[in-house]
């Protein structure tokens, strides 16, 4: 009896540590990634593209943001290979360091005024490195948490690393707001750099936590049974093309609107509506804070009601809110603008909470890192990356937000079709995670 208690205690302790390690790591990753998006909207057009018109400068800044998205599937394939071959833990340490170093270097990168064309070129290269790191990060973080958890609670367990998004958004927006206040007119010269430099401290914390967690019990079982695949990324593409593609397109309604809600809204609000930048950042902070509750709540709800049902409800709500969102923003009323931003992230979280388990459960353990990662990150090319560019182009050509709302609705239609076509198979490793964890604790 005492040995069983000790086993349960060990498993419970490792579960908590795995959740913490995954969530802290994704927080650092998304802090870095969102920080870039915020400064791309507010600062980079003048710092790195000063010879461009206002519209061209914004477009150029969002283009460098897009290359980071384009690099994500590459990162997913590279680190998915090692995650399914070597293990989740070692791969996650590498992705965190890669992302952290790239972000720190952006903070010390000279401006266009100092080194000319080399500045935007180096910025683009660092953005690519960021994208590769994020591309390899998501799959490992989600799997580390989910594979340590009980199978009946996988929606909730996989949603904890997803909290890295609202926490990262909260921290990055808070740092930008703090430095905007402290640096005043100097924000565009030196103030914007401080949040990038501070990220190296967060990386150190993330590494400390991640190095203390053990390998996931499900992957350890794959190693013991000698079921490790030699070319997991290729095997995932060959055996699960439908799962990968449906995983990518099911994210259209979540990721494309999300980057309009958190980055393009800053450009639209300040340039078109003449809203105060500080007020918009405050609204984003409040909305991100609510995400700390809504993301795990919807993950838990998917354990009770089913992944597809909760996710589908989120798609429908996003489509229904596409026109009211811009309608509320266009009033320029502080309260209604706040309502628009808060509700936009809540309908996003209805999808983001159950999304990790929805995608990851489509793949067996021995190719799950590769398959889930590639499916998830391919959406960056078709959804998240182009979204601010498409929105900026629509706004420039039509001088209206109506076309952007229709773009959001179109993304929702694609996602709903992908959700309906998404295979919901019971993968090969049907053992409950509790039994795997108990086996692991006895080795």
C-alpha positions as CSV (number, residue, x, y, z in Angstrom):
1,X,0.0,0.0,0.0
2,X,2.8,2.4,0.9
3,X,4.5,1.7,-2.4
4,X,1.3,2.5,-4.3
5,X,0.9,5.8,-2.4
6,X,4.5,6.6,-3.2
7,X,3.9,5.8,-6.9
8,X,0.8,8.0,-7.0
9,X,2.7,10.8,-5.2
10,X,5.6,10.6,-7.7
11,X,3.2,10.6,-10.7
12,X,1.2,13.5,-9.3
13,X,4.4,15.5,-8.6
14,X,5.7,14.9,-12.1
15,X,2.4,15.8,-13.6
16,X,2.5,19.2,-11.8
17,X,6.1,19.7,-12.8
18,X,5.4,18.8,-16.4
19,X,2.5,21.2,-16.5
20,X,4.6,24.0,-15.0
21,X,7.6,23.3,-17.3
22,X,5.3,23.3,-20.4
23,X,3.4,26.4,-19.4
24,X,6.5,28.4,-18.4
25,X,8.3,27.5,-21.6
26,X,5.4,28.4,-23.8
27,X,4.9,31.7,-21.9
28,X,8.5,32.6,-22.7
29,X,8.1,31.6,-26.4
30,X,4.9,33.5,-26.8
31,X,6.1,36.5,-24.9
32,X,8.9,36.8,-27.5
33,X,6.6,36.2,-30.4
34,X,3.9,38.6,-29.4
35,X,6.4,41.2,-28.4
36,X,7.6,41.2,-32.0
37,X,4.0,41.6,-33.3
38,X,3.3,44.5,-31.0
39,X,6.4,46.4,-31.9
40,X,6.0,45.6,-35.6
41,X,2.7,47.4,-35.4
42,X,3.9,50.4,-33.3
43,X,7.6,50.9,-33.9
44,X,9.3,48.9,-36.6
45,X,7.9,50.8,-39.6
46,X,9.8,54.0,-38.5
47,X,12.9,52.2,-37.0
48,X,13.6,49.7,-39.8
49,X,11.7,51.0,-42.8
50,X,11.9,54.8,-42.4
51,X,12.0,55.6,-46.2
52,X,8.6,54.0,-46.8
53,X,5.1,55.6,-46.7
54,X,3.0,54.9,-43.7
55,X,1.1,52.1,-45.4
56,X,4.2,50.6,-47.0
57,X,6.1,50.7,-43.7
58,X,3.3,48.9,-41.9
59,X,3.1,46.3,-44.8
60,X,6.9,45.8,-44.6
61,X,6.9,45.4,-40.9
62,X,4.1,42.8,-41.1
63,X,5.9,41.1,-43.9
64,X,8.9,40.4,-41.6
65,X,6.4,39.1,-39.1
66,X,5.0,36.8,-41.8
67,X,8.4,35.2,-42.5
68,X,8.4,34.0,-38.9
69,X,5.1,32.3,-39.5
70,X,6.4,30.7,-42.7
71,X,9.4,29.3,-40.7
72,X,7.2,27.6,-38.2
73,X,6.3,24.4,-40.2
74,X,10.1,24.0,-40.8
75,X,10.7,24.2,-37.1
76,X,7.9,21.7,-36.5
77,X,9.4,19.2,-38.9
78,X,12.9,19.6,-37.6
79,X,12.2,19.5,-33.9
80,X,9.3,17.0,-34.4
81,X,11.8,14.6,-35.8
82,X,14.1,14.9,-32.8
83,X,11.1,15.0,-30.4
84,X,9.8,11.7,-31.7
85,X,13.3,10.2,-31.9
86,X,15.2,11.5,-28.9
87,X,12.4,12.7,-26.6
88,X,10.3,15.6,-25.7
89,X,12.4,17.1,-22.9
90,X,15.7,17.6,-24.7
91,X,14.0,19.0,-27.7
92,X,12.1,21.6,-25.6
93,X,15.3,22.8,-24.0
94,X,16.7,23.5,-27.4
95,X,13.7,25.3,-28.8
96,X,13.6,27.6,-25.8
97,X,17.2,28.6,-26.1
98,X,16.9,29.2,-29.8
99,X,13.9,31.5,-29.4
100,X,15.4,33.4,-26.4
101,X,18.7,34.1,-28.2
102,X,17.0,35.4,-31.3
103,X,14.7,37.7,-29.3
104,X,17.7,39.1,-27.3
105,X,19.6,39.9,-30.5
106,X,16.6,41.8,-31.9
107,X,16.8,44.0,-28.8
108,X,20.4,45.0,-29.6
109,X,19.9,45.2,-33.4
110,X,21.0,48.7,-34.8
111,X,18.3,50.7,-36.6
112,X,18.1,51.5,-40.3
113,X,19.6,54.9,-39.5
114,X,22.8,53.2,-38.2
115,X,23.5,50.4,-40.6
116,X,21.1,50.9,-43.5
117,X,19.6,48.0,-45.4
118,X,21.5,45.5,-43.2
119,X,19.1,46.3,-40.3
120,X,15.9,44.9,-41.9
121,X,17.8,42.0,-43.5
122,X,19.2,40.9,-40.1
123,X,15.7,41.5,-38.5
124,X,14.2,39.2,-41.0
125,X,16.8,36.5,-40.3
126,X,16.3,36.7,-36.6
127,X,12.5,36.5,-37.2
128,X,13.1,33.3,-39.1
129,X,15.0,31.9,-36.2
130,X,12.2,32.9,-33.9
131,X,9.7,31.1,-36.1
132,X,11.7,27.9,-36.2
133,X,11.9,27.9,-32.4
134,X,8.2,28.5,-32.0
135,X,7.5,25.9,-34.6
136,X,9.2,23.2,-32.6
137,X,8.0,24.4,-29.2
138,X,4.3,23.9,-29.4
139,X,4.1,20.2,-30.1
140,X,6.6,19.3,-27.3
141,X,5.0,21.5,-24.7
142,X,1.5,20.2,-25.3
143,X,2.6,16.6,-25.4
144,X,4.7,16.8,-22.3
145,X,1.7,18.0,-20.3
146,X,-0.9,15.9,-22.1
147,X,1.1,12.6,-22.0
148,X,1.7,13.0,-18.2
149,X,-2.0,13.5,-17.6
150,X,-4.9,11.0,-17.3
151,X,-6.5,10.2,-20.6
152,X,-10.0,11.3,-19.5
153,X,-8.6,14.8,-18.7
154,X,-6.5,15.3,-21.8
155,X,-8.4,18.4,-22.9
156,X,-7.6,20.1,-19.6
157,X,-4.0,18.9,-19.4
158,X,-3.2,19.9,-23.0
159,X,-4.8,23.3,-22.4
160,X,-2.4,24.4,-19.7
161,X,0.5,25.0,-22.1
162,X,-1.9,27.0,-24.2
163,X,-2.0,29.4,-21.3
164,X,1.4,30.5,-22.6
165,X,-0.5,32.6,-25.2
166,X,-2.6,34.8,-22.8
167,X,0.3,35.0,-20.3
168,X,2.8,35.8,-23.0
169,X,0.4,38.4,-24.4
170,X,-0.1,39.8,-20.9
171,X,3.6,40.1,-20.2
172,X,4.6,41.4,-23.6
173,X,1.8,44.0,-23.7
174,X,2.5,45.0,-20.1
175,X,6.2,45.5,-20.8
176,X,5.4,47.6,-23.9
177,X,3.0,49.7,-21.9
178,X,5.5,50.1,-19.0
179,X,8.3,51.1,-21.3
180,X,6.0,53.5,-23.3
181,X,5.3,55.2,-20.0
182,X,8.9,55.2,-18.7
183,X,10.6,56.2,-21.9
184,X,8.1,58.7,-23.2
185,X,9.3,60.1,-26.5
186,X,12.3,57.8,-26.3
187,X,10.2,54.7,-26.8
188,X,11.0,54.6,-30.6
189,X,14.7,55.0,-30.0
190,X,15.5,52.9,-27.0
191,X,12.4,52.1,-24.9
192,X,11.1,49.3,-27.3
193,X,14.4,47.4,-26.9
194,X,14.1,46.8,-23.1
195,X,11.3,44.2,-23.3
196,X,13.4,42.2,-25.9
197,X,16.4,42.3,-23.6
198,X,14.4,41.3,-20.5
199,X,13.4,38.1,-22.3
200,X,16.8,36.5,-21.6
201,X,15.8,36.5,-17.9
202,X,12.6,34.6,-18.7
203,X,14.6,32.1,-20.7
204,X,16.8,31.4,-17.7
205,X,13.7,30.7,-15.6
206,X,12.2,28.5,-18.3
207,X,15.4,26.4,-18.7
208,X,15.6,25.9,-14.9
209,X,12.1,24.5,-14.8
210,X,12.4,22.4,-17.9
211,X,15.6,20.7,-16.9
212,X,13.9,19.3,-13.7
213,X,11.0,17.5,-15.4
214,X,11.3,13.8,-16.5
215,X,10.5,12.5,-20.0
216,X,6.8,11.8,-20.6
217,X,5.6,8.3,-19.7
218,X,4.0,7.7,-23.1
219,X,7.2,8.4,-25.0
220,X,9.2,6.4,-22.4
221,X,6.9,3.5,-23.2
222,X,7.6,3.9,-26.9
223,X,11.3,3.7,-26.2
224,X,11.0,0.6,-24.0
225,X,8.9,-1.2,-26.6
226,X,11.4,-0.1,-29.3
227,X,8.6,1.5,-31.3
228,X,10.6,4.6,-32.2
229,X,10.3,5.6,-35.8
230,X,13.4,6.3,-37.8
231,X,11.9,9.1,-39.9
232,X,8.9,10.3,-37.8
233,X,8.2,13.5,-39.8
234,X,8.1,11.5,-43.1
235,X,6.1,8.8,-41.5
236,X,3.5,11.3,-40.3
237,X,3.3,12.8,-43.8
238,X,3.0,9.5,-45.5
239,X,0.5,7.8,-43.0
240,X,-1.5,10.8,-41.9
241,X,-1.9,13.5,-44.6
242,X,-5.6,14.0,-43.9
243,X,-4.9,14.5,-40.2
244,X,-2.1,17.0,-40.9
245,X,-4.1,19.1,-43.5
246,X,-7.3,19.1,-41.5
247,X,-5.4,20.2,-38.4
248,X,-4.0,23.1,-40.4
249,X,-7.2,24.3,-41.9
250,X,-9.3,23.8,-38.7
251,X,-7.1,26.6,-37.2
252,X,-8.2,29.2,-39.9
253,X,-11.0,30.5,-37.7
254,X,-8.8,30.7,-34.6
255,X,-5.4,31.9,-35.8
256,X,-6.2,34.3,-38.6
257,X,-8.7,36.4,-36.5
258,X,-6.5,36.1,-33.5
259,X,-3.6,38.1,-35.1
260,X,-6.1,40.7,-36.3
261,X,-7.4,40.9,-32.7
262,X,-4.0,41.4,-31.0
263,X,-1.7,43.1,-33.6
264,X,-3.7,44.5,-36.5
265,X,-6.1,46.1,-34.1
266,X,-3.2,48.3,-32.8
267,X,-2.5,49.6,-36.3
268,X,-6.2,50.0,-37.2
269,X,-7.1,51.6,-33.9
270,X,-4.2,54.1,-33.8
271,X,-3.9,55.0,-37.5
272,X,-7.5,54.8,-38.7
273,X,-9.6,55.5,-35.7
274,X,-7.1,57.7,-33.9
275,X,-7.6,55.8,-30.6
276,X,-5.1,56.1,-27.8
277,X,-2.3,53.5,-28.0
278,X,-2.2,53.2,-24.2
279,X,-6.0,52.5,-24.0
280,X,-5.8,49.8,-26.6
281,X,-2.9,48.2,-24.7
282,X,-4.9,48.3,-21.5
283,X,-7.8,46.6,-23.2
284,X,-5.5,43.9,-24.5
285,X,-4.1,43.4,-21.0
286,X,-7.6,42.9,-19.6
287,X,-8.6,40.5,-22.4
288,X,-5.4,38.5,-21.9
289,X,-6.1,38.3,-18.2
290,X,-9.5,36.7,-18.8
291,X,-7.7,34.1,-21.0
292,X,-6.1,32.7,-17.9
293,X,-9.5,31.4,-16.9
294,X,-11.2,30.9,-20.3
295,X,-8.5,28.7,-22.0
296,X,-8.4,25.9,-19.3
297,X,-12.2,26.2,-18.9
298,X,-12.9,25.4,-22.5
299,X,-10.2,22.7,-22.4
300,X,-12.0,21.1,-19.4
301,X,-15.4,21.6,-21.2
302,X,-14.1,19.6,-24.1
303,X,-13.4,16.7,-21.7
304,X,-17.1,16.8,-20.7
305,X,-18.9,17.6,-24.0
306,X,-16.4,16.5,-26.7
307,X,-13.6,18.3,-28.6
308,X,-15.5,18.8,-31.8
309,X,-18.6,20.2,-30.1
310,X,-16.8,22.8,-28.1
311,X,-14.5,23.7,-31.0
312,X,-17.4,24.0,-33.5
313,X,-19.2,26.3,-31.1
314,X,-16.2,28.5,-31.1
315,X,-16.1,28.7,-34.9
316,X,-19.7,29.7,-35.1
317,X,-19.3,32.4,-32.4
318,X,-16.3,33.8,-34.2
319,X,-18.2,34.1,-37.5
320,X,-21.2,35.7,-35.7
321,X,-18.9,38.3,-34.0
322,X,-16.9,39.3,-37.2
323,X,-19.1,42.2,-38.1
324,X,-20.1,43.3,-34.5
325,X,-16.3,43.4,-33.7
326,X,-15.5,46.2,-36.1
327,X,-18.8,47.8,-35.5
328,X,-17.9,48.2,-31.8
329,X,-14.4,49.4,-32.6
330,X,-15.7,52.0,-35.1
331,X,-17.8,53.7,-32.5
332,X,-14.6,54.9,-30.9
333,X,-16.4,54.6,-27.5
334,X,-14.0,53.4,-24.8
335,X,-16.4,51.0,-23.3
336,X,-17.5,49.5,-26.6
337,X,-13.9,49.2,-27.8
338,X,-13.1,47.3,-24.6
339,X,-16.1,45.0,-25.1
340,X,-15.0,44.3,-28.7
341,X,-11.4,43.3,-27.7
342,X,-12.5,41.2,-24.7
343,X,-15.2,39.3,-26.5
344,X,-12.9,38.7,-29.5
345,X,-10.4,36.8,-27.3
346,X,-13.1,34.9,-25.5
347,X,-14.5,33.4,-28.7
348,X,-10.9,32.7,-29.7
349,X,-10.4,30.8,-26.4
350,X,-13.4,28.6,-27.1
351,X,-11.3,27.1,-29.9
352,X,-7.9,27.5,-28.4
353,X,-8.7,25.6,-25.1
354,X,-9.6,22.3,-26.7
355,X,-7.5,22.7,-29.8
356,X,-4.3,21.1,-28.5
357,X,-6.0,17.8,-27.5
358,X,-8.1,17.9,-30.7
359,X,-5.1,17.9,-32.9
360,X,-2.7,15.8,-30.8
361,X,-5.1,12.9,-30.3
362,X,-5.2,12.4,-34.1
363,X,-1.7,10.9,-34.0
364,X,0.0,7.9,-32.4
365,X,2.7,8.6,-29.8
366,X,5.6,7.6,-32.0
367,X,4.8,10.3,-34.6
368,X,2.7,12.7,-32.5
369,X,5.3,15.4,-32.0
370,X,5.9,15.5,-35.8
371,X,2.4,15.1,-37.0
372,X,0.6,17.4,-34.5
373,X,3.4,20.0,-34.8
374,X,3.3,20.2,-38.6
375,X,-0.4,20.3,-38.8
376,X,-0.6,23.0,-36.1
377,X,2.2,25.1,-37.7
378,X,1.1,24.8,-41.3
379,X,-1.8,27.1,-40.2
380,X,0.8,29.8,-39.7
381,X,1.4,29.9,-43.5
382,X,-2.3,29.9,-44.5
383,X,-3.8,31.7,-41.6
384,X,-1.8,33.6,-39.0
385,X,1.0,34.9,-41.1
386,X,-1.1,36.4,-44.0
387,X,-3.9,37.7,-41.8
388,X,-2.5,41.2,-40.9
389,X,-1.2,41.6,-44.5
390,X,-4.6,40.7,-46.0
391,X,-6.4,43.0,-43.5
392,X,-4.0,45.9,-44.3
393,X,-4.5,45.3,-48.1
394,X,-8.3,45.2,-47.7
395,X,-8.3,48.4,-45.6
396,X,-6.0,50.2,-48.0
397,X,-8.1,49.3,-51.1
398,X,-11.6,49.7,-49.7
399,X,-11.1,52.2,-46.9
400,X,-13.5,50.1,-44.9
401,X,-13.5,47.2,-42.3
402,X,-16.4,45.4,-44.0
403,X,-14.1,43.3,-46.2
404,X,-12.0,42.3,-43.2
405,X,-15.2,41.0,-41.5
406,X,-16.0,38.9,-44.6
407,X,-12.5,37.6,-44.5
408,X,-13.0,36.4,-40.9
409,X,-16.3,34.7,-41.9
410,X,-14.5,33.0,-44.8
411,X,-11.9,31.6,-42.5
412,X,-14.7,30.2,-40.3
413,X,-16.3,28.5,-43.2
414,X,-13.0,26.8,-44.1
415,X,-12.5,25.7,-40.5
416,X,-16.0,24.3,-40.1
417,X,-15.5,22.2,-43.2
418,X,-12.1,21.0,-41.9
419,X,-13.6,20.1,-38.5
420,X,-16.2,18.0,-40.2
421,X,-13.6,16.1,-42.2
422,X,-11.1,15.8,-39.3
423,X,-10.6,12.1,-38.5
424,X,-11.4,11.3,-34.8
425,X,-9.7,7.9,-34.6
426,X,-8.7,6.1,-31.4
427,X,-5.0,5.9,-31.8
428,X,-2.9,2.8,-31.2
429,X,-1.7,3.6,-27.7
430,X,-5.0,3.1,-25.9
431,X,-3.6,2.5,-22.5
432,X,-4.8,5.0,-20.0
433,X,-2.1,7.5,-19.0
434,X,-2.5,6.5,-15.4
435,X,-1.2,3.0,-16.2
436,X,1.7,4.2,-18.3
437,X,2.7,6.6,-15.6
438,X,2.6,3.9,-13.0
439,X,4.8,1.7,-15.2
440,X,7.1,4.6,-15.6
441,X,7.4,5.2,-11.9
442,X,8.4,1.6,-11.3
443,X,11.3,1.6,-13.7
